[in-house]
Amino acid sequence: MGVRARAFLLPVGAIFLACCAPVRLHPGSCTAPPGAPAGVAASLIHARPGATPEAPPSEPAVLEVKWEASVADPAQTGNAPVAYVIEAGTDFGASNVAVLETEGTEFTYSTPIANGTYYVRVRARNACGTGPPSPDIVAAVTGSMATGTPNPLVLLETVWIVSERLWDTTFIRVMGRVRNGWRASEASFVEVTATFEGPTEEVVGTASTYVNGVSRRLKASRIVTDTVLEPTATGCFLVFADFPATVRVPSVELVVTSSDTYETEPLRGRVTVEGAISQRADAFGDLTASGQVKNTGDRLTYFTEIWMEATDAEGKLLDCGATSVEGSSVVLDRGVPRTGLAPAEVGVFENFTEAVFASVNKLRYSINWDEPEQQQPIPATARYWELKERLAAASATHEGASSPRERAELRDALRREIRSIEQRLTQP
């Protein structure tokens, strides 16, 4: 099954990042949770119809929720919110549809949404706890995707385009986030295709990439994929393209496709960040993030890596990439680089991003890994193992020789190989 994202055009041009100090949240000592947010309202962008009246929509509806800051006593600045919690249910006061927290003090949240009636409220949170809810607002959605189908969509407010010219070539990077909506089903192999258009909207090129999601084991092949978005989950993407300098590219259209035909299951291991992540500027002024992760589970993990998403003050994505964790050597059917973590073992990482340190407002991370499969041997191909090892080496913490584009192309090739293996096992 494929789901098309809402098509849109974005201006492409040289982008100069403003130099401003990174924002870090340092909440003071609070005495009470914040009060209820005010002015909560919702708006709906209707779904785009399918090719025929009988066909499902080509794009899901989008719900946008906005609110005003929770009022805090000026004398008690520590009581101010540091984040907001959005709750949604199928009845007043219920939260059986979604409970999620913003990454900071933003006052808006948007999501693709399936058919149904939703009761939504917002709470404010600080170090003392979560405050009372706002009154429920009601959103009735019709003509959208059916409940229980994937509906991933590009979050327009996160998209950032960088266009750079070097000699006779223009290099373009398109970055952003994709969200799978409320009451959707799990989406796997989520892919973003960018169509680059010339001055008269003629197509001058296309490029595609898979969205970084969470690690899940595919039930047929028993191979791990990291392209899965659960309902309400988001993942980042980074598309590269280049054109002769004589070719003008004033706009790009983004389309998302995904599948719900591949059964997956969660991994059983657990890897977490140990302590704080250090952030500093390198010699070029770009963000370098380093730290430690720990295997807090009861089984070996390997090909362990940490994903970083850096955003600016407006929520636009500045970088989306991963680095391998340097742990210990693991020998399976063949040699594996030093990306293994035994239970209780600590590994280190250092991620060299393309984000200008002075423009980074927030840093989000997630951890992916593989783990031994006891149920049955993995029917992996020689090509699969070759790509896994090349990718681990290219993104190793002690190597800076590979470019973000090289790592992205290796990762996409690996994901295509995994999908091909799974297709051979599941299709008659």
Buried (B, 14 or more C-beta within 10 A) or exposed (E): EEBBBBEEEBEBEEEEBEEEEBEEEEBEEBEBBBBBBEEBEBEBBBBBEEEEEEEBBBBBBBBBBBBEBBBBEEEEEBBBBBBBBBBBBEEEEBBEBBEBEBBBBBBEBBBBBBBBEBBBBBBBBBEBEBBEBBEBBEBEBEEBBBBEBBBBBBBBBBBBBBBEEEEEEBBBBBBBBBBBBBBBBBBBBBBBBBBBBBEEEEEBBBBBBBBBBBBBBBBBBBBBBBBBBBBBBBBBBBBBBBBEEEBBBBBBBBBBBBBBEBBBEEBEBBBEBBEEBEBEBEEEEBBBBBBBBBBEBEBBBBBBBBBBBBBBBEBBBBBBBBBBBBBEEBEEEEEBBBBBBBBEBEBBBBBBBBBBBBBBBBBBBBBBBBBEEEEEEBBBEEBBBBBBBBBBBBBBBEEEEBEBBBBBBBBBBBBBBBBEBBBEBBEE
